[in-house]
Amino acid sequence: MICGKCNVQLEEQQTVFEYLGHELTYPVLRCPVCGQAFVPEELVRGKIHEVESMLEEK
Ligand SMILES: [Zn+2]
């Protein structure tokens, strides 16, 4: 994938998300120049769902 703005190759970077006080580290494609992250929304939703399931079990 290439950043449309900068025309450079996106790099995979570990990115920390926070949800309900939980930190989720997930590799996302990010532009090394402008920092624009390309996160598939389904991926984030799936991850949030995982956390919610974990919370419900406790
Ligand atoms: Zn860019």
N, CA, C, O and the ligand as a Tripos MOL2 file, in Angstrom:
@<TRIPOS>MOLECULE
protein
  233   231    59     0     0
PROTEIN
NO_CHARGES

@<TRIPOS>ATOM
      1 N           0.8380   -1.2130    0.0000 N.3       1 MET1
      2 CA          0.0000    0.0000    0.0000 C.3       1 MET1
      3 C           0.8640    1.2520    0.0000 C.2       1 MET1
      4 O           1.9800    1.2550    0.5190 O.2       1 MET1
      5 N           0.3390    2.2900   -0.5780 N.am      2 ILE2
      6 CA          1.1020    3.5340   -0.7160 C.3       2 ILE2
      7 C           0.2520    4.6950   -0.2140 C.2       2 ILE2
      8 O          -0.9520    4.7440   -0.4670 O.2       2 ILE2
      9 N           0.8820    5.6310    0.5000 N.am      3 CYS3
     10 CA          0.1700    6.8180    0.9760 C.3       3 CYS3
     11 C          -0.1610    7.7050   -0.2180 C.2       3 CYS3
     12 O           0.7250    8.0750   -0.9880 O.2       3 CYS3
     13 N          -1.4360    8.0430   -0.3690 N.am      4 GLY4
     14 CA         -1.8640    8.8530   -1.4990 C.3       4 GLY4
     15 C          -1.3060   10.2630   -1.4500 C.2       4 GLY4
     16 O          -1.1010   10.8970   -2.4850 O.2       4 GLY4
     17 N          -1.0620   10.7500   -0.2380 N.am      5 LYS5
     18 CA         -0.5730   12.1200   -0.0860 C.3       5 LYS5
     19 C           0.9170   12.2250   -0.4050 C.2       5 LYS5
     20 O           1.3490   13.1130   -1.1400 O.2       5 LYS5
     21 N           1.7030   11.2880    0.1680 N.am      6 CYS6
     22 CA          3.1650   11.3870    0.1080 C.3       6 CYS6
     23 C           3.7630   10.4860   -0.9670 C.2       6 CYS6
     24 O           4.9220   10.6520   -1.3470 O.2       6 CYS6
     25 N           2.9750    9.5360   -1.4550 N.am      7 ASN7
     26 CA          3.4510    8.6320   -2.4910 C.3       7 ASN7
     27 C           4.6290    7.7890   -2.0010 C.2       7 ASN7
     28 O           5.5610    7.5170   -2.7580 O.2       7 ASN7
     29 N           4.5830    7.3830   -0.7480 N.am      8 VAL8
     30 CA          5.6170    6.5040   -0.2130 C.3       8 VAL8
     31 C           4.9630    5.2190    0.3050 C.2       8 VAL8
     32 O           3.7710    5.1800    0.6130 O.2       8 VAL8
     33 N           5.7710    4.1940    0.3860 N.am      9 GLN9
     34 CA          5.3040    2.8870    0.8560 C.3       9 GLN9
     35 C           4.9360    2.9690    2.3370 C.2       9 GLN9
     36 O           5.6720    3.5510    3.1340 O.2       9 GLN9
     37 N           3.8170    2.3930    2.6930 N.am     10 LEU10
     38 CA          3.4320    2.3600    4.1040 C.3      10 LEU10
     39 C           4.2480    1.3260    4.8490 C.2      10 LEU10
     40 O           4.6160    0.2880    4.2990 O.2      10 LEU10
     41 N           4.5230    1.6200    6.1000 N.am     11 GLU11
     42 CA          5.2880    0.6950    6.9230 C.3      11 GLU11
     43 C           4.4050    0.1690    8.0380 C.2      11 GLU11
     44 O           3.5480    0.8730    8.5710 O.2      11 GLU11
     45 N           4.6440   -1.1120    8.3780 N.am     12 GLU12
     46 CA          3.8890   -1.7000    9.4690 C.3      12 GLU12
     47 C           4.5370   -1.2820   10.7770 C.2      12 GLU12
     48 O           5.7350   -1.4750   10.9830 O.2      12 GLU12
     49 N           3.7300   -0.7090   11.6550 N.am     13 GLN13
     50 CA          4.2510   -0.2630   12.9440 C.3      13 GLN13
     51 C           3.3230   -0.7310   14.0460 C.2      13 GLN13
     52 O           2.1020   -0.7600   13.8920 O.2      13 GLN13
     53 N           3.9370   -1.0980   15.1660 N.am     14 GLN14
     54 CA          3.1340   -1.4750   16.3300 C.3      14 GLN14
     55 C           2.4760   -0.2180   16.8760 C.2      14 GLN14
     56 O           3.1470    0.7690   17.1780 O.2      14 GLN14
     57 N           1.1750   -0.2650   16.9960 N.am     15 THR15
     58 CA          0.4440    0.8980   17.4700 C.3      15 THR15
     59 C          -0.3960    0.4900   18.6630 C.2      15 THR15
     60 O          -1.0010   -0.5820   18.6810 O.2      15 THR15
     61 N          -0.4220    1.3570   19.6530 N.am     16 VAL16
     62 CA         -1.1720    1.0520   20.8670 C.3      16 VAL16
     63 C          -2.5350    1.7280   20.8120 C.2      16 VAL16
     64 O          -2.6440    2.9360   20.6000 O.2      16 VAL16
     65 N          -3.5600    0.9270   21.0070 N.am     17 PHE17
     66 CA         -4.9140    1.4570   21.1120 C.3      17 PHE17
     67 C          -5.3330    1.3580   22.5720 C.2      17 PHE17
     68 O          -4.8760    0.4830   23.3080 O.2      17 PHE17
     69 N          -6.1890    2.2490   22.9650 N.am     18 GLU18
     70 CA         -6.7390    2.1440   24.3160 C.3      18 GLU18
     71 C          -8.2370    1.9710   24.2320 C.2      18 GLU18
     72 O          -8.9330    2.6950   23.5200 O.2      18 GLU18
     73 N          -8.7100    1.0020   24.9710 N.am     19 TYR19
     74 CA        -10.1560    0.7900   25.0000 C.3      19 TYR19
     75 C         -10.5560    0.3120   26.3790 C.2      19 TYR19
     76 O         -10.0490   -0.7020   26.8570 O.2      19 TYR19
     77 N         -11.4490    1.0240   27.0150 N.am     20 LEU20
     78 CA        -11.9180    0.6900   28.3570 C.3      20 LEU20
     79 C         -10.7580    0.4360   29.3080 C.2      20 LEU20
     80 O         -10.7930   -0.4980   30.1100 O.2      20 LEU20
     81 N          -9.7350    1.2690   29.2150 N.am     21 GLY21
     82 CA         -8.6000    1.1530   30.1140 C.3      21 GLY21
     83 C          -7.6480    0.0330   29.7590 C.2      21 GLY21
     84 O          -6.6800   -0.2080   30.4800 O.2      21 GLY21
     85 N          -7.9060   -0.6570   28.6600 N.am     22 HIS22
     86 CA         -7.0170   -1.7290   28.2190 C.3      22 HIS22
     87 C          -6.1530   -1.2230   27.0810 C.2      22 HIS22
     88 O          -6.6100   -0.4690   26.2220 O.2      22 HIS22
     89 N          -4.9160   -1.6410   27.0880 N.am     23 GLU23
     90 CA         -4.0440   -1.2660   25.9950 C.3      23 GLU23
     91 C          -3.9040   -2.4370   25.0420 C.2      23 GLU23
     92 O          -3.5230   -3.5390   25.4380 O.2      23 GLU23
     93 N          -4.2150   -2.1860   23.7910 N.am     24 LEU24
     94 CA         -4.0940   -3.2140   22.7740 C.3      24 LEU24
     95 C          -2.9920   -2.7960   21.8160 C.2      24 LEU24
     96 O          -3.0460   -1.7140   21.2310 O.2      24 LEU24
     97 N          -2.0020   -3.6490   21.6610 N.am     25 THR25
     98 CA         -0.9520   -3.3450   20.6990 C.3      25 THR25
     99 C          -1.2310   -4.1250   19.4310 C.2      25 THR25
    100 O          -1.4320   -5.3390   19.4600 O.2      25 THR25
    101 N          -1.2410   -3.4150   18.3230 N.am     26 TYR26
    102 CA         -1.5660   -4.0510   17.0770 C.3      26 TYR26
    103 C          -0.7560   -3.4350   15.9570 C.2      26 TYR26
    104 O          -0.6030   -2.2150   15.8980 O.2      26 TYR26
    105 N          -0.2310   -4.2680   15.0610 N.am     27 PRO27
    106 CA          0.5110   -3.7000   13.9330 C.3      27 PRO27
    107 C          -0.4430   -3.0860   12.9160 C.2      27 PRO27
    108 O          -1.3760   -3.7400   12.4500 O.2      27 PRO27
    109 N          -0.1980   -1.8240   12.5790 N.am     28 VAL28
    110 CA         -1.0050   -1.1780   11.5490 C.3      28 VAL28
    111 C          -0.0850   -0.5800   10.5020 C.2      28 VAL28
    112 O           1.0770   -0.2780   10.7750 O.2      28 VAL28
    113 N          -0.6120   -0.4140    9.3150 N.am     29 LEU29
    114 CA          0.1430    0.2280    8.2490 C.3      29 LEU29
    115 C           0.0990    1.7330    8.4640 C.2      29 LEU29
    116 O          -0.9660    2.3220    8.6440 O.2      29 LEU29
    117 N           1.2780    2.3390    8.4420 N.am     30 ARG30
    118 CA          1.3570    3.7650    8.7270 C.3      30 ARG30
    119 C           2.3270    4.4180    7.7510 C.2      30 ARG30
    120 O           3.3350    3.8190    7.3730 O.2      30 ARG30
    121 N           2.0250    5.6260    7.3500 N.am     31 CYS31
    122 CA          2.9120    6.3640    6.4640 C.3      31 CYS31
    123 C           4.0550    6.9430    7.2850 C.2      31 CYS31
    124 O           3.8080    7.6650    8.2510 O.2      31 CYS31
    125 N           5.3060    6.6430    6.9230 N.am     32 PRO32
    126 CA          6.4520    7.1300    7.7000 C.3      32 PRO32
    127 C           6.6410    8.6310    7.5540 C.2      32 PRO32
    128 O           7.3700    9.2310    8.3430 O.2      32 PRO32
    129 N           6.0100    9.2510    6.5730 N.am     33 VAL33
    130 CA          6.2010   10.6900    6.3300 C.3      33 VAL33
    131 C           5.1610   11.5150    7.0850 C.2      33 VAL33
    132 O           5.5230   12.3690    7.8950 O.2      33 VAL33
    133 N           3.8710   11.2720    6.8300 N.am     34 CYS34
    134 CA          2.8280   12.0950    7.4530 C.3      34 CYS34
    135 C           2.2210   11.4120    8.6740 C.2      34 CYS34
    136 O           1.4790   12.0410    9.4290 O.2      34 CYS34
    137 N           2.5270   10.1410    8.8740 N.am     35 GLY35
    138 CA          2.0400    9.4540   10.0650 C.3      35 GLY35
    139 C           0.6160    8.9630    9.9510 C.2      35 GLY35
    140 O           0.0640    8.4290   10.9130 O.2      35 GLY35
    141 N           0.0210    9.1340    8.8030 N.am     36 GLN36
    142 CA         -1.3500    8.6780    8.5950 C.3      36 GLN36
    143 C          -1.4230    7.1580    8.7380 C.2      36 GLN36
    144 O          -0.6950    6.4240    8.0700 O.2      36 GLN36
    145 N          -2.2970    6.7090    9.6040 N.am     37 ALA37
    146 CA         -2.4410    5.2760    9.8180 C.3      37 ALA37
    147 C          -3.6090    4.7500    9.0130 C.2      37 ALA37
    148 O          -4.6380    5.4120    8.8750 O.2      37 ALA37
    149 N          -3.4400    3.5780    8.4950 N.am     38 PHE38
    150 CA         -4.5070    2.9430    7.7460 C.3      38 PHE38
    151 C          -4.9540    1.7200    8.5200 C.2      38 PHE38
    152 O          -4.3600    0.6490    8.3940 O.2      38 PHE38
    153 N          -5.9790    1.8710    9.3050 N.am     39 VAL39
    154 CA         -6.4660    0.7910   10.1450 C.3      39 VAL39
    155 C          -7.8020    0.3040    9.6050 C.2      39 VAL39
    156 O          -8.7760    1.0560    9.5630 O.2      39 VAL39
    157 N          -7.8410   -0.9420    9.1970 N.am     40 PRO40
    158 CA         -9.1330   -1.4760    8.7760 C.3      40 PRO40
    159 C         -10.0900   -1.4710    9.9560 C.2      40 PRO40
    160 O          -9.7760   -1.9840   11.0300 O.2      40 PRO40
    161 N         -11.2530   -0.8890    9.7450 N.am     41 GLU41
    162 CA        -12.1820   -0.7200   10.8550 C.3      41 GLU41
    163 C         -12.6220   -2.0590   11.4360 C.2      41 GLU41
    164 O         -12.8540   -2.1840   12.6390 O.2      41 GLU41
    165 N         -12.7350   -3.0630   10.5580 N.am     42 GLU42
    166 CA        -13.1500   -4.3840   11.0290 C.3      42 GLU42
    167 C         -12.1510   -4.9530   12.0220 C.2      42 GLU42
    168 O         -12.5120   -5.6170   12.9940 O.2      42 GLU42
    169 N         -10.8820   -4.6710   11.7470 N.am     43 LEU43
    170 CA         -9.8190   -5.1640   12.6230 C.3      43 LEU43
    171 C          -9.9910   -4.5820   14.0190 C.2      43 LEU43
    172 O          -9.9020   -5.2980   15.0160 O.2      43 LEU43
    173 N         -10.2380   -3.2770   14.0820 N.am     44 VAL44
    174 CA        -10.3960   -2.6200   15.3780 C.3      44 VAL44
    175 C         -11.6290   -3.1620   16.0900 C.2      44 VAL44
    176 O         -11.5880   -3.4500   17.2860 O.2      44 VAL44
    177 N         -12.7140   -3.3000   15.3550 N.am     45 ARG45
    178 CA        -13.9440   -3.8140   15.9490 C.3      45 ARG45
    179 C         -13.7250   -5.2150   16.4930 C.2      45 ARG45
    180 O         -14.1780   -5.5360   17.5920 O.2      45 ARG45
    181 N         -13.0360   -6.0470   15.7320 N.am     46 GLY46
    182 CA        -12.7710   -7.4100   16.1680 C.3      46 GLY46
    183 C         -11.9760   -7.4270   17.4500 C.2      46 GLY46
    184 O         -12.2320   -8.2310   18.3470 O.2      46 GLY46
    185 N         -10.9960   -6.5240   17.5300 N.am     47 LYS47
    186 CA        -10.1300   -6.4590   18.6960 C.3      47 LYS47
    187 C         -10.9260   -5.9920   19.9080 C.2      47 LYS47
    188 O         -10.7650   -6.5230   21.0070 O.2      47 LYS47
    189 N         -11.7760   -5.0070   19.7050 N.am     48 ILE48
    190 CA        -12.6040   -4.4960   20.7980 C.3      48 ILE48
    191 C         -13.5390   -5.5940   21.2780 C.2      48 ILE48
    192 O         -13.7790   -5.7420   22.4760 O.2      48 ILE48
    193 N         -14.0560   -6.3490   20.3450 N.am     49 HIS49
    194 CA        -14.9550   -7.4420   20.7060 C.3      49 HIS49
    195 C         -14.2180   -8.4570   21.5790 C.2      49 HIS49
    196 O         -14.7890   -8.9910   22.5300 O.2      49 HIS49
    197 N         -12.9510   -8.7220   21.2560 N.am     50 GLU50
    198 CA        -12.1330   -9.6460   22.0490 C.3      50 GLU50
    199 C         -12.0500   -9.1690   23.4940 C.2      50 GLU50
    200 O         -12.2270   -9.9470   24.4310 O.2      50 GLU50
    201 N         -11.7760   -7.8750   23.6580 N.am     51 VAL51
    202 CA        -11.6280   -7.3220   25.0060 C.3      51 VAL51
    203 C         -12.9460   -7.4250   25.7550 C.2      51 VAL51
    204 O         -12.9750   -7.7760   26.9340 O.2      51 VAL51
    205 N         -14.0340   -7.1190   25.0650 N.am     52 GLU52
    206 CA        -15.3370   -7.1850   25.7170 C.3      52 GLU52
    207 C         -15.6550   -8.6080   26.1700 C.2      52 GLU52
    208 O         -16.2170   -8.8120   27.2470 O.2      52 GLU52
    209 N         -15.2980   -9.5790   25.3520 N.am     53 SER53
    210 CA        -15.5410  -10.9760   25.7440 C.3      53 SER53
    211 C         -14.7250  -11.3280   26.9700 C.2      53 SER53
    212 O         -15.1960  -12.0170   27.8760 O.2      53 SER53
    213 N         -13.4710  -10.8350   26.9830 N.am     54 MET54
    214 CA        -12.5980  -11.1210   28.1270 C.3      54 MET54
    215 C         -13.1870  -10.5500   29.4040 C.2      54 MET54
    216 O         -13.1570  -11.1890   30.4560 O.2      54 MET54
    217 N         -13.7320   -9.3250   29.3010 N.am     55 LEU55
    218 CA        -14.2820   -8.6550   30.4670 C.3      55 LEU55
    219 C         -15.5210   -9.3950   30.9750 C.2      55 LEU55
    220 O         -15.7550   -9.4890   32.1800 O.2      55 LEU55
    221 N         -16.2930   -9.9100   30.0470 N.am     56 GLU56
    222 CA        -17.5310  -10.5880   30.4360 C.3      56 GLU56
    223 C         -17.2460  -11.9000   31.1690 C.2      56 GLU56
    224 O         -18.0160  -12.3300   32.0270 O.2      56 GLU56
    225 N         -16.1240  -12.5250   30.8110 N.am     57 GLU57
    226 CA        -15.7950  -13.7990   31.4480 C.3      57 GLU57
    227 C         -15.4230  -13.6440   32.9100 C.2      57 GLU57
    228 O         -15.6050  -14.5640   33.7070 O.2      57 GLU57
    229 N         -14.8930  -12.4600   33.2640 N.am     58 LYS58
    230 CA        -14.4260  -12.2630   34.6320 C.3      58 LYS58
    231 C         -15.5680  -11.9350   35.6010 C.2      58 LYS58
    232 O         -15.3300  -11.7420   36.7930 O.2      58 LYS58
    233 ZN          1.7910   10.1820    3.9330 Zn       59 ZN59
@<TRIPOS>BOND
     1     1     2 1
     2     2     3 1
     3     3     4 2
     4     3     5 am
     5     5     6 1
     6     6     7 1
     7     7     8 2
     8     7     9 am
     9     9    10 1
    10    10    11 1
    11    11    12 2
    12    11    13 am
    13    13    14 1
    14    14    15 1
    15    15    16 2
    16    15    17 am
    17    17    18 1
    18    18    19 1
    19    19    20 2
    20    19    21 am
    21    21    22 1
    22    22    23 1
    23    23    24 2
    24    23    25 am
    25    25    26 1
    26    26    27 1
    27    27    28 2
    28    27    29 am
    29    29    30 1
    30    30    31 1
    31    31    32 2
    32    31    33 am
    33    33    34 1
    34    34    35 1
    35    35    36 2
    36    35    37 am
    37    37    38 1
    38    38    39 1
    39    39    40 2
    40    39    41 am
    41    41    42 1
    42    42    43 1
    43    43    44 2
    44    43    45 am
    45    45    46 1
    46    46    47 1
    47    47    48 2
    48    47    49 am
    49    49    50 1
    50    50    51 1
    51    51    52 2
    52    51    53 am
    53    53    54 1
    54    54    55 1
    55    55    56 2
    56    55    57 am
    57    57    58 1
    58    58    59 1
    59    59    60 2
    60    59    61 am
    61    61    62 1
    62    62    63 1
    63    63    64 2
    64    63    65 am
    65    65    66 1
    66    66    67 1
    67    67    68 2
    68    67    69 am
    69    69    70 1
    70    70    71 1
    71    71    72 2
    72    71    73 am
    73    73    74 1
    74    74    75 1
    75    75    76 2
    76    75    77 am
    77    77    78 1
    78    78    79 1
    79    79    80 2
    80    79    81 am
    81    81    82 1
    82    82    83 1
    83    83    84 2
    84    83    85 am
    85    85    86 1
    86    86    87 1
    87    87    88 2
    88    87    89 am
    89    89    90 1
    90    90    91 1
    91    91    92 2
    92    91    93 am
    93    93    94 1
    94    94    95 1
    95    95    96 2
    96    95    97 am
    97    97    98 1
    98    98    99 1
    99    99   100 2
   100    99   101 am
   101   101   102 1
   102   102   103 1
   103   103   104 2
   104   103   105 am
   105   105   106 1
   106   106   107 1
   107   107   108 2
   108   107   109 am
   109   109   110 1
   110   110   111 1
   111   111   112 2
   112   111   113 am
   113   113   114 1
   114   114   115 1
   115   115   116 2
   116   115   117 am
   117   117   118 1
   118   118   119 1
   119   119   120 2
   120   119   121 am
   121   121   122 1
   122   122   123 1
   123   123   124 2
   124   123   125 am
   125   125   126 1
   126   126   127 1
   127   127   128 2
   128   127   129 am
   129   129   130 1
   130   130   131 1
   131   131   132 2
   132   131   133 am
   133   133   134 1
   134   134   135 1
   135   135   136 2
   136   135   137 am
   137   137   138 1
   138   138   139 1
   139   139   140 2
   140   139   141 am
   141   141   142 1
   142   142   143 1
   143   143   144 2
   144   143   145 am
   145   145   146 1
   146   146   147 1
   147   147   148 2
   148   147   149 am
   149   149   150 1
   150   150   151 1
   151   151   152 2
   152   151   153 am
   153   153   154 1
   154   154   155 1
   155   155   156 2
   156   155   157 am
   157   157   158 1
   158   158   159 1
   159   159   160 2
   160   159   161 am
   161   161   162 1
   162   162   163 1
   163   163   164 2
   164   163   165 am
   165   165   166 1
   166   166   167 1
   167   167   168 2
   168   167   169 am
   169   169   170 1
   170   170   171 1
   171   171   172 2
   172   171   173 am
   173   173   174 1
   174   174   175 1
   175   175   176 2
   176   175   177 am
   177   177   178 1
   178   178   179 1
   179   179   180 2
   180   179   181 am
   181   181   182 1
   182   182   183 1
   183   183   184 2
   184   183   185 am
   185   185   186 1
   186   186   187 1
   187   187   188 2
   188   187   189 am
   189   189   190 1
   190   190   191 1
   191   191   192 2
   192   191   193 am
   193   193   194 1
   194   194   195 1
   195   195   196 2
   196   195   197 am
   197   197   198 1
   198   198   199 1
   199   199   200 2
   200   199   201 am
   201   201   202 1
   202   202   203 1
   203   203   204 2
   204   203   205 am
   205   205   206 1
   206   206   207 1
   207   207   208 2
   208   207   209 am
   209   209   210 1
   210   210   211 1
   211   211   212 2
   212   211   213 am
   213   213   214 1
   214   214   215 1
   215   215   216 2
   216   215   217 am
   217   217   218 1
   218   218   219 1
   219   219   220 2
   220   219   221 am
   221   221   222 1
   222   222   223 1
   223   223   224 2
   224   223   225 am
   225   225   226 1
   226   226   227 1
   227   227   228 2
   228   227   229 am
   229   229   230 1
   230   230   231 1
   231   231   232 2
@<TRIPOS>SUBSTRUCTURE
     1 MET1         2 RESIDUE 1 A MET
     2 ILE2         6 RESIDUE 1 A ILE
     3 CYS3        10 RESIDUE 1 A CYS
     4 GLY4        14 RESIDUE 1 A GLY
     5 LYS5        18 RESIDUE 1 A LYS
     6 CYS6        22 RESIDUE 1 A CYS
     7 ASN7        26 RESIDUE 1 A ASN
     8 VAL8        30 RESIDUE 1 A VAL
     9 GLN9        34 RESIDUE 1 A GLN
    10 LEU10       38 RESIDUE 1 A LEU
    11 GLU11       42 RESIDUE 1 A GLU
    12 GLU12       46 RESIDUE 1 A GLU
    13 GLN13       50 RESIDUE 1 A GLN
    14 GLN14       54 RESIDUE 1 A GLN
    15 THR15       58 RESIDUE 1 A THR
    16 VAL16       62 RESIDUE 1 A VAL
    17 PHE17       66 RESIDUE 1 A PHE
    18 GLU18       70 RESIDUE 1 A GLU
    19 TYR19       74 RESIDUE 1 A TYR
    20 LEU20       78 RESIDUE 1 A LEU
    21 GLY21       82 RESIDUE 1 A GLY
    22 HIS22       86 RESIDUE 1 A HIS
    23 GLU23       90 RESIDUE 1 A GLU
    24 LEU24       94 RESIDUE 1 A LEU
    25 THR25       98 RESIDUE 1 A THR
    26 TYR26      102 RESIDUE 1 A TYR
    27 PRO27      106 RESIDUE 1 A PRO
    28 VAL28      110 RESIDUE 1 A VAL
    29 LEU29      114 RESIDUE 1 A LEU
    30 ARG30      118 RESIDUE 1 A ARG
    31 CYS31      122 RESIDUE 1 A CYS
    32 PRO32      126 RESIDUE 1 A PRO
    33 VAL33      130 RESIDUE 1 A VAL
    34 CYS34      134 RESIDUE 1 A CYS
    35 GLY35      138 RESIDUE 1 A GLY
    36 GLN36      142 RESIDUE 1 A GLN
    37 ALA37      146 RESIDUE 1 A ALA
    38 PHE38      150 RESIDUE 1 A PHE
    39 VAL39      154 RESIDUE 1 A VAL
    40 PRO40      158 RESIDUE 1 A PRO
    41 GLU41      162 RESIDUE 1 A GLU
    42 GLU42      166 RESIDUE 1 A GLU
    43 LEU43      170 RESIDUE 1 A LEU
    44 VAL44      174 RESIDUE 1 A VAL
    45 ARG45      178 RESIDUE 1 A ARG
    46 GLY46      182 RESIDUE 1 A GLY
    47 LYS47      186 RESIDUE 1 A LYS
    48 ILE48      190 RESIDUE 1 A ILE
    49 HIS49      194 RESIDUE 1 A HIS
    50 GLU50      198 RESIDUE 1 A GLU
    51 VAL51      202 RESIDUE 1 A VAL
    52 GLU52      206 RESIDUE 1 A GLU
    53 SER53      210 RESIDUE 1 A SER
    54 MET54      214 RESIDUE 1 A MET
    55 LEU55      218 RESIDUE 1 A LEU
    56 GLU56      222 RESIDUE 1 A GLU
    57 GLU57      226 RESIDUE 1 A GLU
    58 LYS58      230 RESIDUE 1 A LYS
    59 ZN59       233 GROUP 0 **** ****
